[in-house]
Amino acid sequence: PTKAGPAAPIPDALRNFDALPDSANVRLPVVAALFACSTVTVWRRVKKGTLPAGRKLSEGVTAWNVGELRKALNGEAW
């Protein structure tokens, strides 16, 4: 039997998500954890239109708006 390694630490942005203002942005690992899916599935859902698209902040850096994610979590349109 294989032994599982230590669990990844919970990002502060996820731990404190409820305290973040709607104008805040979070990165891909937080979005994946919020929706209990893989990062690849986040991108699939964005392409399908079931998750809001992230905003490209720079080359290789994409972030999602917290307010839009809250609406998606509540089943509202963003």
LUMLUMDREN-2810 file (N, C-alpha, C; in Angstrom, 1 decimal):
<atoms>
<atom><aa>P</aa><ch>A</ch><at>N</at><xx>0.8</xx><yy>-1.2</yy><zz>0.0</zz></atom>
<atom><aa>P</aa><ch>A</ch><at>CA</at><xx>0.0</xx><yy>0.0</yy><zz>0.0</zz></atom>
<atom><aa>P</aa><ch>A</ch><at>C</at><xx>0.9</xx><yy>1.3</yy><zz>0.0</zz></atom>
<atom><aa>T</aa><ch>A</ch><at>N</at><xx>0.4</xx><yy>2.3</yy><zz>-0.7</zz></atom>
<atom><aa>T</aa><ch>A</ch><at>CA</at><xx>1.1</xx><yy>3.5</yy><zz>-0.8</zz></atom>
<atom><aa>T</aa><ch>A</ch><at>C</at><xx>0.7</xx><yy>4.4</yy><zz>0.4</zz></atom>
<atom><aa>K</aa><ch>A</ch><at>N</at><xx>1.7</xx><yy>5.2</yy><zz>0.8</zz></atom>
<atom><aa>K</aa><ch>A</ch><at>CA</at><xx>1.4</xx><yy>6.1</yy><zz>1.9</zz></atom>
<atom><aa>K</aa><ch>A</ch><at>C</at><xx>1.2</xx><yy>7.5</yy><zz>1.3</zz></atom>
<atom><aa>A</aa><ch>A</ch><at>N</at><xx>0.0</xx><yy>8.1</yy><zz>1.7</zz></atom>
<atom><aa>A</aa><ch>A</ch><at>CA</at><xx>-0.3</xx><yy>9.5</yy><zz>1.3</zz></atom>
<atom><aa>A</aa><ch>A</ch><at>C</at><xx>0.7</xx><yy>10.5</yy><zz>1.9</zz></atom>
<atom><aa>G</aa><ch>A</ch><at>N</at><xx>1.1</xx><yy>11.5</yy><zz>1.1</zz></atom>
<atom><aa>G</aa><ch>A</ch><at>CA</at><xx>1.9</xx><yy>12.5</yy><zz>1.7</zz></atom>
<atom><aa>G</aa><ch>A</ch><at>C</at><xx>1.1</xx><yy>13.5</yy><zz>2.5</zz></atom>
<atom><aa>P</aa><ch>A</ch><at>N</at><xx>1.8</xx><yy>14.5</yy><zz>3.1</zz></atom>
<atom><aa>P</aa><ch>A</ch><at>CA</at><xx>1.0</xx><yy>15.5</yy><zz>3.8</zz></atom>
<atom><aa>P</aa><ch>A</ch><at>C</at><xx>0.1</xx><yy>16.3</yy><zz>2.9</zz></atom>
<atom><aa>A</aa><ch>A</ch><at>N</at><xx>-1.0</xx><yy>16.7</yy><zz>3.5</zz></atom>
<atom><aa>A</aa><ch>A</ch><at>CA</at><xx>-2.0</xx><yy>17.4</yy><zz>2.7</zz></atom>
<atom><aa>A</aa><ch>A</ch><at>C</at><xx>-1.4</xx><yy>18.8</yy><zz>2.5</zz></atom>
<atom><aa>A</aa><ch>A</ch><at>N</at><xx>-1.8</xx><yy>19.4</yy><zz>1.3</zz></atom>
<atom><aa>A</aa><ch>A</ch><at>CA</at><xx>-1.3</xx><yy>20.7</yy><zz>0.9</zz></atom>
<atom><aa>A</aa><ch>A</ch><at>C</at><xx>-1.9</xx><yy>21.7</yy><zz>1.9</zz></atom>
<atom><aa>P</aa><ch>A</ch><at>N</at><xx>-1.1</xx><yy>22.7</yy><zz>2.3</zz></atom>
<atom><aa>P</aa><ch>A</ch><at>CA</at><xx>-1.7</xx><yy>23.7</yy><zz>3.2</zz></atom>
<atom><aa>P</aa><ch>A</ch><at>C</at><xx>-2.8</xx><yy>24.5</yy><zz>2.6</zz></atom>
<atom><aa>I</aa><ch>A</ch><at>N</at><xx>-3.8</xx><yy>24.9</yy><zz>3.3</zz></atom>
<atom><aa>I</aa><ch>A</ch><at>CA</at><xx>-4.9</xx><yy>25.7</yy><zz>2.8</zz></atom>
<atom><aa>I</aa><ch>A</ch><at>C</at><xx>-4.5</xx><yy>27.1</yy><zz>2.6</zz></atom>
<atom><aa>P</aa><ch>A</ch><at>N</at><xx>-4.6</xx><yy>27.6</yy><zz>1.4</zz></atom>
<atom><aa>P</aa><ch>A</ch><at>CA</at><xx>-4.2</xx><yy>29.0</yy><zz>1.1</zz></atom>
<atom><aa>P</aa><ch>A</ch><at>C</at><xx>-5.0</xx><yy>30.0</yy><zz>2.0</zz></atom>
<atom><aa>D</aa><ch>A</ch><at>N</at><xx>-4.4</xx><yy>31.1</yy><zz>2.5</zz></atom>
<atom><aa>D</aa><ch>A</ch><at>CA</at><xx>-5.0</xx><yy>32.1</yy><zz>3.3</zz></atom>
<atom><aa>D</aa><ch>A</ch><at>C</at><xx>-6.3</xx><yy>32.6</yy><zz>2.6</zz></atom>
<atom><aa>A</aa><ch>A</ch><at>N</at><xx>-6.2</xx><yy>32.8</yy><zz>1.3</zz></atom>
<atom><aa>A</aa><ch>A</ch><at>CA</at><xx>-7.4</xx><yy>33.4</yy><zz>0.6</zz></atom>
<atom><aa>A</aa><ch>A</ch><at>C</at><xx>-8.6</xx><yy>32.4</yy><zz>0.7</zz></atom>
<atom><aa>L</aa><ch>A</ch><at>N</at><xx>-8.3</xx><yy>31.1</yy><zz>0.8</zz></atom>
<atom><aa>L</aa><ch>A</ch><at>CA</at><xx>-9.4</xx><yy>30.2</yy><zz>0.9</zz></atom>
<atom><aa>L</aa><ch>A</ch><at>C</at><xx>-9.9</xx><yy>30.2</yy><zz>2.4</zz></atom>
<atom><aa>R</aa><ch>A</ch><at>N</at><xx>-9.0</xx><yy>30.1</yy><zz>3.3</zz></atom>
<atom><aa>R</aa><ch>A</ch><at>CA</at><xx>-9.3</xx><yy>30.1</yy><zz>4.7</zz></atom>
<atom><aa>R</aa><ch>A</ch><at>C</at><xx>-10.1</xx><yy>31.3</yy><zz>5.1</zz></atom>
<atom><aa>N</aa><ch>A</ch><at>N</at><xx>-9.8</xx><yy>32.5</yy><zz>4.5</zz></atom>
<atom><aa>N</aa><ch>A</ch><at>CA</at><xx>-10.5</xx><yy>33.7</yy><zz>4.8</zz></atom>
<atom><aa>N</aa><ch>A</ch><at>C</at><xx>-11.4</xx><yy>34.2</yy><zz>3.8</zz></atom>
<atom><aa>F</aa><ch>A</ch><at>N</at><xx>-11.9</xx><yy>33.3</yy><zz>2.9</zz></atom>
<atom><aa>F</aa><ch>A</ch><at>CA</at><xx>-12.7</xx><yy>33.7</yy><zz>1.8</zz></atom>
<atom><aa>F</aa><ch>A</ch><at>C</at><xx>-13.9</xx><yy>34.6</yy><zz>2.2</zz></atom>
<atom><aa>D</aa><ch>A</ch><at>N</at><xx>-14.6</xx><yy>34.2</yy><zz>3.2</zz></atom>
<atom><aa>D</aa><ch>A</ch><at>CA</at><xx>-15.8</xx><yy>34.9</yy><zz>3.6</zz></atom>
<atom><aa>D</aa><ch>A</ch><at>C</at><xx>-15.5</xx><yy>36.4</yy><zz>4.1</zz></atom>
<atom><aa>A</aa><ch>A</ch><at>N</at><xx>-14.3</xx><yy>36.6</yy><zz>4.5</zz></atom>
<atom><aa>A</aa><ch>A</ch><at>CA</at><xx>-13.9</xx><yy>38.0</yy><zz>4.9</zz></atom>
<atom><aa>A</aa><ch>A</ch><at>C</at><xx>-13.3</xx><yy>38.8</yy><zz>3.8</zz></atom>
<atom><aa>L</aa><ch>A</ch><at>N</at><xx>-13.1</xx><yy>38.2</yy><zz>2.6</zz></atom>
<atom><aa>L</aa><ch>A</ch><at>CA</at><xx>-12.6</xx><yy>39.0</yy><zz>1.5</zz></atom>
<atom><aa>L</aa><ch>A</ch><at>C</at><xx>-13.6</xx><yy>39.9</yy><zz>0.9</zz></atom>
<atom><aa>P</aa><ch>A</ch><at>N</at><xx>-13.3</xx><yy>41.1</yy><zz>0.5</zz></atom>
<atom><aa>P</aa><ch>A</ch><at>CA</at><xx>-14.3</xx><yy>42.0</yy><zz>-0.1</zz></atom>
<atom><aa>P</aa><ch>A</ch><at>C</at><xx>-14.6</xx><yy>41.5</yy><zz>-1.5</zz></atom>
<atom><aa>D</aa><ch>A</ch><at>N</at><xx>-15.7</xx><yy>41.8</yy><zz>-2.0</zz></atom>
<atom><aa>D</aa><ch>A</ch><at>CA</at><xx>-16.2</xx><yy>41.4</yy><zz>-3.4</zz></atom>
<atom><aa>D</aa><ch>A</ch><at>C</at><xx>-15.2</xx><yy>41.8</yy><zz>-4.5</zz></atom>
<atom><aa>S</aa><ch>A</ch><at>N</at><xx>-14.5</xx><yy>42.9</yy><zz>-4.2</zz></atom>
<atom><aa>S</aa><ch>A</ch><at>CA</at><xx>-13.5</xx><yy>43.4</yy><zz>-5.2</zz></atom>
<atom><aa>S</aa><ch>A</ch><at>C</at><xx>-12.2</xx><yy>42.7</yy><zz>-5.2</zz></atom>
<atom><aa>A</aa><ch>A</ch><at>N</at><xx>-12.0</xx><yy>41.8</yy><zz>-4.3</zz></atom>
<atom><aa>A</aa><ch>A</ch><at>CA</at><xx>-10.7</xx><yy>41.1</yy><zz>-4.2</zz></atom>
<atom><aa>A</aa><ch>A</ch><at>C</at><xx>-10.6</xx><yy>40.0</yy><zz>-5.3</zz></atom>
<atom><aa>N</aa><ch>A</ch><at>N</at><xx>-9.4</xx><yy>39.6</yy><zz>-5.6</zz></atom>
<atom><aa>N</aa><ch>A</ch><at>CA</at><xx>-9.1</xx><yy>38.5</yy><zz>-6.6</zz></atom>
<atom><aa>N</aa><ch>A</ch><at>C</at><xx>-8.4</xx><yy>37.4</yy><zz>-5.9</zz></atom>
<atom><aa>V</aa><ch>A</ch><at>N</at><xx>-8.7</xx><yy>36.2</yy><zz>-6.4</zz></atom>
<atom><aa>V</aa><ch>A</ch><at>CA</at><xx>-8.0</xx><yy>35.0</yy><zz>-5.9</zz></atom>
<atom><aa>V</aa><ch>A</ch><at>C</at><xx>-7.5</xx><yy>34.2</yy><zz>-7.1</zz></atom>
<atom><aa>R</aa><ch>A</ch><at>N</at><xx>-6.5</xx><yy>33.3</yy><zz>-6.9</zz></atom>
<atom><aa>R</aa><ch>A</ch><at>CA</at><xx>-5.9</xx><yy>32.6</yy><zz>-7.9</zz></atom>
<atom><aa>R</aa><ch>A</ch><at>C</at><xx>-6.5</xx><yy>31.2</yy><zz>-8.1</zz></atom>
<atom><aa>L</aa><ch>A</ch><at>N</at><xx>-6.1</xx><yy>30.5</yy><zz>-9.1</zz></atom>
<atom><aa>L</aa><ch>A</ch><at>CA</at><xx>-6.7</xx><yy>29.3</yy><zz>-9.6</zz></atom>
<atom><aa>L</aa><ch>A</ch><at>C</at><xx>-6.8</xx><yy>28.2</yy><zz>-8.5</zz></atom>
<atom><aa>P</aa><ch>A</ch><at>N</at><xx>-5.8</xx><yy>28.0</yy><zz>-7.6</zz></atom>
<atom><aa>P</aa><ch>A</ch><at>CA</at><xx>-6.0</xx><yy>26.9</yy><zz>-6.6</zz></atom>
<atom><aa>P</aa><ch>A</ch><at>C</at><xx>-7.1</xx><yy>27.2</yy><zz>-5.7</zz></atom>
<atom><aa>V</aa><ch>A</ch><at>N</at><xx>-7.4</xx><yy>28.4</yy><zz>-5.4</zz></atom>
<atom><aa>V</aa><ch>A</ch><at>CA</at><xx>-8.5</xx><yy>28.8</yy><zz>-4.5</zz></atom>
<atom><aa>V</aa><ch>A</ch><at>C</at><xx>-9.8</xx><yy>28.5</yy><zz>-5.2</zz></atom>
<atom><aa>V</aa><ch>A</ch><at>N</at><xx>-9.9</xx><yy>28.9</yy><zz>-6.5</zz></atom>
<atom><aa>V</aa><ch>A</ch><at>CA</at><xx>-11.1</xx><yy>28.6</yy><zz>-7.2</zz></atom>
<atom><aa>V</aa><ch>A</ch><at>C</at><xx>-11.4</xx><yy>27.1</yy><zz>-7.3</zz></atom>
<atom><aa>A</aa><ch>A</ch><at>N</at><xx>-10.4</xx><yy>26.3</yy><zz>-7.6</zz></atom>
<atom><aa>A</aa><ch>A</ch><at>CA</at><xx>-10.5</xx><yy>24.9</yy><zz>-7.6</zz></atom>
<atom><aa>A</aa><ch>A</ch><at>C</at><xx>-11.0</xx><yy>24.3</yy><zz>-6.3</zz></atom>
<atom><aa>A</aa><ch>A</ch><at>N</at><xx>-10.5</xx><yy>24.8</yy><zz>-5.2</zz></atom>
<atom><aa>A</aa><ch>A</ch><at>CA</at><xx>-10.9</xx><yy>24.4</yy><zz>-3.9</zz></atom>
<atom><aa>A</aa><ch>A</ch><at>C</at><xx>-12.3</xx><yy>24.8</yy><zz>-3.6</zz></atom>
<atom><aa>L</aa><ch>A</ch><at>N</at><xx>-12.7</xx><yy>26.0</yy><zz>-3.9</zz></atom>
<atom><aa>L</aa><ch>A</ch><at>CA</at><xx>-14.1</xx><yy>26.5</yy><zz>-3.7</zz></atom>
<atom><aa>L</aa><ch>A</ch><at>C</at><xx>-15.1</xx><yy>25.6</yy><zz>-4.4</zz></atom>
<atom><aa>F</aa><ch>A</ch><at>N</at><xx>-14.8</xx><yy>25.2</yy><zz>-5.6</zz></atom>
<atom><aa>F</aa><ch>A</ch><at>CA</at><xx>-15.8</xx><yy>24.4</yy><zz>-6.4</zz></atom>
<atom><aa>F</aa><ch>A</ch><at>C</at><xx>-15.5</xx><yy>22.9</yy><zz>-6.3</zz></atom>
<atom><aa>A</aa><ch>A</ch><at>N</at><xx>-14.5</xx><yy>22.5</yy><zz>-5.4</zz></atom>
<atom><aa>A</aa><ch>A</ch><at>CA</at><xx>-14.2</xx><yy>21.1</yy><zz>-5.2</zz></atom>
<atom><aa>A</aa><ch>A</ch><at>C</at><xx>-13.9</xx><yy>20.4</yy><zz>-6.5</zz></atom>
<atom><aa>C</aa><ch>A</ch><at>N</at><xx>-13.0</xx><yy>20.9</yy><zz>-7.3</zz></atom>
<atom><aa>C</aa><ch>A</ch><at>CA</at><xx>-12.7</xx><yy>20.3</yy><zz>-8.6</zz></atom>
<atom><aa>C</aa><ch>A</ch><at>C</at><xx>-11.2</xx><yy>20.5</yy><zz>-8.9</zz></atom>
<atom><aa>S</aa><ch>A</ch><at>N</at><xx>-10.7</xx><yy>19.9</yy><zz>-9.9</zz></atom>
<atom><aa>S</aa><ch>A</ch><at>CA</at><xx>-9.3</xx><yy>20.1</yy><zz>-10.3</zz></atom>
<atom><aa>S</aa><ch>A</ch><at>C</at><xx>-9.2</xx><yy>21.5</yy><zz>-11.0</zz></atom>
<atom><aa>T</aa><ch>A</ch><at>N</at><xx>-7.9</xx><yy>21.9</yy><zz>-11.2</zz></atom>
<atom><aa>T</aa><ch>A</ch><at>CA</at><xx>-7.7</xx><yy>23.1</yy><zz>-11.9</zz></atom>
<atom><aa>T</aa><ch>A</ch><at>C</at><xx>-8.1</xx><yy>23.0</yy><zz>-13.4</zz></atom>
<atom><aa>V</aa><ch>A</ch><at>N</at><xx>-7.9</xx><yy>21.8</yy><zz>-13.9</zz></atom>
<atom><aa>V</aa><ch>A</ch><at>CA</at><xx>-8.3</xx><yy>21.6</yy><zz>-15.3</zz></atom>
<atom><aa>V</aa><ch>A</ch><at>C</at><xx>-9.8</xx><yy>21.7</yy><zz>-15.5</zz></atom>
<atom><aa>T</aa><ch>A</ch><at>N</at><xx>-10.6</xx><yy>21.2</yy><zz>-14.5</zz></atom>
<atom><aa>T</aa><ch>A</ch><at>CA</at><xx>-12.0</xx><yy>21.3</yy><zz>-14.5</zz></atom>
<atom><aa>T</aa><ch>A</ch><at>C</at><xx>-12.5</xx><yy>22.8</yy><zz>-14.4</zz></atom>
<atom><aa>V</aa><ch>A</ch><at>N</at><xx>-11.7</xx><yy>23.6</yy><zz>-13.6</zz></atom>
<atom><aa>V</aa><ch>A</ch><at>CA</at><xx>-12.1</xx><yy>25.0</yy><zz>-13.6</zz></atom>
<atom><aa>V</aa><ch>A</ch><at>C</at><xx>-12.0</xx><yy>25.6</yy><zz>-15.0</zz></atom>
<atom><aa>W</aa><ch>A</ch><at>N</at><xx>-10.9</xx><yy>25.3</yy><zz>-15.7</zz></atom>
<atom><aa>W</aa><ch>A</ch><at>CA</at><xx>-10.8</xx><yy>25.9</yy><zz>-17.1</zz></atom>
<atom><aa>W</aa><ch>A</ch><at>C</at><xx>-11.9</xx><yy>25.4</yy><zz>-18.0</zz></atom>
<atom><aa>R</aa><ch>A</ch><at>N</at><xx>-12.3</xx><yy>24.1</yy><zz>-17.8</zz></atom>
<atom><aa>R</aa><ch>A</ch><at>CA</at><xx>-13.4</xx><yy>23.5</yy><zz>-18.6</zz></atom>
<atom><aa>R</aa><ch>A</ch><at>C</at><xx>-14.7</xx><yy>24.2</yy><zz>-18.4</zz></atom>
<atom><aa>R</aa><ch>A</ch><at>N</at><xx>-14.9</xx><yy>24.5</yy><zz>-17.1</zz></atom>
<atom><aa>R</aa><ch>A</ch><at>CA</at><xx>-16.2</xx><yy>25.2</yy><zz>-16.7</zz></atom>
<atom><aa>R</aa><ch>A</ch><at>C</at><xx>-16.2</xx><yy>26.6</yy><zz>-17.1</zz></atom>
<atom><aa>V</aa><ch>A</ch><at>N</at><xx>-15.1</xx><yy>27.3</yy><zz>-17.1</zz></atom>
<atom><aa>V</aa><ch>A</ch><at>CA</at><xx>-15.0</xx><yy>28.6</yy><zz>-17.7</zz></atom>
<atom><aa>V</aa><ch>A</ch><at>C</at><xx>-15.3</xx><yy>28.6</yy><zz>-19.1</zz></atom>
<atom><aa>K</aa><ch>A</ch><at>N</at><xx>-14.7</xx><yy>27.7</yy><zz>-19.9</zz></atom>
<atom><aa>K</aa><ch>A</ch><at>CA</at><xx>-14.9</xx><yy>27.6</yy><zz>-21.3</zz></atom>
<atom><aa>K</aa><ch>A</ch><at>C</at><xx>-16.4</xx><yy>27.3</yy><zz>-21.6</zz></atom>
<atom><aa>K</aa><ch>A</ch><at>N</at><xx>-17.0</xx><yy>26.5</yy><zz>-20.8</zz></atom>
<atom><aa>K</aa><ch>A</ch><at>CA</at><xx>-18.4</xx><yy>26.1</yy><zz>-20.9</zz></atom>
<atom><aa>K</aa><ch>A</ch><at>C</at><xx>-19.4</xx><yy>27.2</yy><zz>-20.5</zz></atom>
<atom><aa>G</aa><ch>A</ch><at>N</at><xx>-18.9</xx><yy>28.1</yy><zz>-19.7</zz></atom>
<atom><aa>G</aa><ch>A</ch><at>CA</at><xx>-19.7</xx><yy>29.3</yy><zz>-19.3</zz></atom>
<atom><aa>G</aa><ch>A</ch><at>C</at><xx>-20.4</xx><yy>29.0</yy><zz>-17.9</zz></atom>
<atom><aa>T</aa><ch>A</ch><at>N</at><xx>-20.0</xx><yy>27.9</yy><zz>-17.2</zz></atom>
<atom><aa>T</aa><ch>A</ch><at>CA</at><xx>-20.6</xx><yy>27.7</yy><zz>-15.9</zz></atom>
<atom><aa>T</aa><ch>A</ch><at>C</at><xx>-19.8</xx><yy>28.3</yy><zz>-14.8</zz></atom>
<atom><aa>L</aa><ch>A</ch><at>N</at><xx>-18.7</xx><yy>28.8</yy><zz>-15.0</zz></atom>
<atom><aa>L</aa><ch>A</ch><at>CA</at><xx>-17.9</xx><yy>29.6</yy><zz>-14.1</zz></atom>
<atom><aa>L</aa><ch>A</ch><at>C</at><xx>-17.5</xx><yy>30.9</yy><zz>-14.7</zz></atom>
<atom><aa>P</aa><ch>A</ch><at>N</at><xx>-17.4</xx><yy>31.9</yy><zz>-13.9</zz></atom>
<atom><aa>P</aa><ch>A</ch><at>CA</at><xx>-16.9</xx><yy>33.2</yy><zz>-14.5</zz></atom>
<atom><aa>P</aa><ch>A</ch><at>C</at><xx>-15.4</xx><yy>33.1</yy><zz>-14.9</zz></atom>
<atom><aa>A</aa><ch>A</ch><at>N</at><xx>-15.1</xx><yy>33.8</yy><zz>-15.9</zz></atom>
<atom><aa>A</aa><ch>A</ch><at>CA</at><xx>-13.7</xx><yy>33.8</yy><zz>-16.4</zz></atom>
<atom><aa>A</aa><ch>A</ch><at>C</at><xx>-12.8</xx><yy>34.6</yy><zz>-15.5</zz></atom>
<atom><aa>G</aa><ch>A</ch><at>N</at><xx>-11.6</xx><yy>34.2</yy><zz>-15.4</zz></atom>
<atom><aa>G</aa><ch>A</ch><at>CA</at><xx>-10.6</xx><yy>34.9</yy><zz>-14.7</zz></atom>
<atom><aa>G</aa><ch>A</ch><at>C</at><xx>-10.1</xx><yy>36.1</yy><zz>-15.5</zz></atom>
<atom><aa>R</aa><ch>A</ch><at>N</at><xx>-9.4</xx><yy>37.0</yy><zz>-14.9</zz></atom>
<atom><aa>R</aa><ch>A</ch><at>CA</at><xx>-8.8</xx><yy>38.1</yy><zz>-15.6</zz></atom>
<atom><aa>R</aa><ch>A</ch><at>C</at><xx>-7.3</xx><yy>37.9</yy><zz>-15.6</zz></atom>
<atom><aa>K</aa><ch>A</ch><at>N</at><xx>-6.8</xx><yy>38.1</yy><zz>-16.8</zz></atom>
<atom><aa>K</aa><ch>A</ch><at>CA</at><xx>-5.3</xx><yy>37.9</yy><zz>-17.0</zz></atom>
<atom><aa>K</aa><ch>A</ch><at>C</at><xx>-4.6</xx><yy>39.2</yy><zz>-16.4</zz></atom>
<atom><aa>L</aa><ch>A</ch><at>N</at><xx>-3.9</xx><yy>39.0</yy><zz>-15.4</zz></atom>
<atom><aa>L</aa><ch>A</ch><at>CA</at><xx>-3.2</xx><yy>40.2</yy><zz>-14.8</zz></atom>
<atom><aa>L</aa><ch>A</ch><at>C</at><xx>-1.9</xx><yy>40.4</yy><zz>-15.4</zz></atom>
<atom><aa>S</aa><ch>A</ch><at>N</at><xx>-1.2</xx><yy>39.3</yy><zz>-15.8</zz></atom>
<atom><aa>S</aa><ch>A</ch><at>CA</at><xx>0.1</xx><yy>39.4</yy><zz>-16.5</zz></atom>
<atom><aa>S</aa><ch>A</ch><at>C</at><xx>0.3</xx><yy>38.1</yy><zz>-17.2</zz></atom>
<atom><aa>E</aa><ch>A</ch><at>N</at><xx>1.4</xx><yy>37.9</yy><zz>-17.8</zz></atom>
<atom><aa>E</aa><ch>A</ch><at>CA</at><xx>1.7</xx><yy>36.7</yy><zz>-18.5</zz></atom>
<atom><aa>E</aa><ch>A</ch><at>C</at><xx>1.8</xx><yy>35.6</yy><zz>-17.4</zz></atom>
<atom><aa>G</aa><ch>A</ch><at>N</at><xx>1.0</xx><yy>34.6</yy><zz>-17.5</zz></atom>
<atom><aa>G</aa><ch>A</ch><at>CA</at><xx>1.0</xx><yy>33.5</yy><zz>-16.6</zz></atom>
<atom><aa>G</aa><ch>A</ch><at>C</at><xx>0.3</xx><yy>33.7</yy><zz>-15.3</zz></atom>
<atom><aa>V</aa><ch>A</ch><at>N</at><xx>-0.4</xx><yy>34.9</yy><zz>-15.1</zz></atom>
<atom><aa>V</aa><ch>A</ch><at>CA</at><xx>-1.1</xx><yy>35.2</yy><zz>-13.9</zz></atom>
<atom><aa>V</aa><ch>A</ch><at>C</at><xx>-2.5</xx><yy>35.5</yy><zz>-14.2</zz></atom>
<atom><aa>T</aa><ch>A</ch><at>N</at><xx>-3.4</xx><yy>34.7</yy><zz>-13.8</zz></atom>
<atom><aa>T</aa><ch>A</ch><at>CA</at><xx>-4.9</xx><yy>34.9</yy><zz>-13.9</zz></atom>
<atom><aa>T</aa><ch>A</ch><at>C</at><xx>-5.5</xx><yy>34.9</yy><zz>-12.5</zz></atom>
<atom><aa>A</aa><ch>A</ch><at>N</at><xx>-6.5</xx><yy>35.8</yy><zz>-12.3</zz></atom>
<atom><aa>A</aa><ch>A</ch><at>CA</at><xx>-7.1</xx><yy>35.8</yy><zz>-11.0</zz></atom>
<atom><aa>A</aa><ch>A</ch><at>C</at><xx>-8.6</xx><yy>36.0</yy><zz>-11.3</zz></atom>
<atom><aa>W</aa><ch>A</ch><at>N</at><xx>-9.4</xx><yy>35.5</yy><zz>-10.3</zz></atom>
<atom><aa>W</aa><ch>A</ch><at>CA</at><xx>-10.9</xx><yy>35.5</yy><zz>-10.4</zz></atom>
<atom><aa>W</aa><ch>A</ch><at>C</at><xx>-11.4</xx><yy>36.5</yy><zz>-9.4</zz></atom>
<atom><aa>N</aa><ch>A</ch><at>N</at><xx>-12.4</xx><yy>37.2</yy><zz>-9.7</zz></atom>
<atom><aa>N</aa><ch>A</ch><at>CA</at><xx>-13.1</xx><yy>38.2</yy><zz>-8.8</zz></atom>
<atom><aa>N</aa><ch>A</ch><at>C</at><xx>-13.9</xx><yy>37.5</yy><zz>-7.8</zz></atom>
<atom><aa>V</aa><ch>A</ch><at>N</at><xx>-13.7</xx><yy>37.8</yy><zz>-6.5</zz></atom>
<atom><aa>V</aa><ch>A</ch><at>CA</at><xx>-14.4</xx><yy>37.2</yy><zz>-5.4</zz></atom>
<atom><aa>V</aa><ch>A</ch><at>C</at><xx>-15.9</xx><yy>37.4</yy><zz>-5.5</zz></atom>
<atom><aa>G</aa><ch>A</ch><at>N</at><xx>-16.3</xx><yy>38.6</yy><zz>-5.9</zz></atom>
<atom><aa>G</aa><ch>A</ch><at>CA</at><xx>-17.8</xx><yy>38.8</yy><zz>-6.0</zz></atom>
<atom><aa>G</aa><ch>A</ch><at>C</at><xx>-18.4</xx><yy>37.9</yy><zz>-7.0</zz></atom>
<atom><aa>E</aa><ch>A</ch><at>N</at><xx>-17.8</xx><yy>37.7</yy><zz>-8.2</zz></atom>
<atom><aa>E</aa><ch>A</ch><at>CA</at><xx>-18.3</xx><yy>36.9</yy><zz>-9.2</zz></atom>
<atom><aa>E</aa><ch>A</ch><at>C</at><xx>-18.3</xx><yy>35.4</yy><zz>-8.8</zz></atom>
<atom><aa>L</aa><ch>A</ch><at>N</at><xx>-17.3</xx><yy>35.0</yy><zz>-8.0</zz></atom>
<atom><aa>L</aa><ch>A</ch><at>CA</at><xx>-17.3</xx><yy>33.6</yy><zz>-7.5</zz></atom>
<atom><aa>L</aa><ch>A</ch><at>C</at><xx>-18.4</xx><yy>33.4</yy><zz>-6.5</zz></atom>
<atom><aa>R</aa><ch>A</ch><at>N</at><xx>-18.6</xx><yy>34.4</yy><zz>-5.7</zz></atom>
<atom><aa>R</aa><ch>A</ch><at>CA</at><xx>-19.7</xx><yy>34.2</yy><zz>-4.7</zz></atom>
<atom><aa>R</aa><ch>A</ch><at>C</at><xx>-21.1</xx><yy>34.1</yy><zz>-5.4</zz></atom>
<atom><aa>K</aa><ch>A</ch><at>N</at><xx>-21.3</xx><yy>34.8</yy><zz>-6.4</zz></atom>
<atom><aa>K</aa><ch>A</ch><at>CA</at><xx>-22.5</xx><yy>34.7</yy><zz>-7.2</zz></atom>
<atom><aa>K</aa><ch>A</ch><at>C</at><xx>-22.6</xx><yy>33.3</yy><zz>-7.8</zz></atom>
<atom><aa>A</aa><ch>A</ch><at>N</at><xx>-21.5</xx><yy>32.8</yy><zz>-8.4</zz></atom>
<atom><aa>A</aa><ch>A</ch><at>CA</at><xx>-21.5</xx><yy>31.5</yy><zz>-9.0</zz></atom>
<atom><aa>A</aa><ch>A</ch><at>C</at><xx>-21.8</xx><yy>30.4</yy><zz>-7.9</zz></atom>
<atom><aa>L</aa><ch>A</ch><at>N</at><xx>-21.2</xx><yy>30.6</yy><zz>-6.7</zz></atom>
<atom><aa>L</aa><ch>A</ch><at>CA</at><xx>-21.4</xx><yy>29.6</yy><zz>-5.7</zz></atom>
<atom><aa>L</aa><ch>A</ch><at>C</at><xx>-22.9</xx><yy>29.6</yy><zz>-5.2</zz></atom>
<atom><aa>N</aa><ch>A</ch><at>N</at><xx>-23.6</xx><yy>30.7</yy><zz>-5.4</zz></atom>
<atom><aa>N</aa><ch>A</ch><at>CA</at><xx>-25.0</xx><yy>30.8</yy><zz>-5.0</zz></atom>
<atom><aa>N</aa><ch>A</ch><at>C</at><xx>-25.9</xx><yy>30.5</yy><zz>-6.1</zz></atom>
<atom><aa>G</aa><ch>A</ch><at>N</at><xx>-25.4</xx><yy>30.2</yy><zz>-7.3</zz></atom>
<atom><aa>G</aa><ch>A</ch><at>CA</at><xx>-26.2</xx><yy>29.8</yy><zz>-8.4</zz></atom>
<atom><aa>G</aa><ch>A</ch><at>C</at><xx>-26.7</xx><yy>31.0</yy><zz>-9.2</zz></atom>
<atom><aa>E</aa><ch>A</ch><at>N</at><xx>-26.2</xx><yy>32.2</yy><zz>-8.9</zz></atom>
<atom><aa>E</aa><ch>A</ch><at>CA</at><xx>-26.6</xx><yy>33.4</yy><zz>-9.6</zz></atom>
<atom><aa>E</aa><ch>A</ch><at>C</at><xx>-25.8</xx><yy>33.7</yy><zz>-10.8</zz></atom>
<atom><aa>A</aa><ch>A</ch><at>N</at><xx>-26.3</xx><yy>34.5</yy><zz>-11.7</zz></atom>
<atom><aa>A</aa><ch>A</ch><at>CA</at><xx>-25.5</xx><yy>35.0</yy><zz>-12.8</zz></atom>
<atom><aa>A</aa><ch>A</ch><at>C</at><xx>-24.5</xx><yy>36.0</yy><zz>-12.4</zz></atom>
<atom><aa>W</aa><ch>A</ch><at>N</at><xx>-23.4</xx><yy>36.0</yy><zz>-13.0</zz></atom>
<atom><aa>W</aa><ch>A</ch><at>CA</at><xx>-22.3</xx><yy>36.9</yy><zz>-12.6</zz></atom>
<atom><aa>W</aa><ch>A</ch><at>C</at><xx>-22.2</xx><yy>37.9</yy><zz>-13.7</zz></atom>
</atoms>
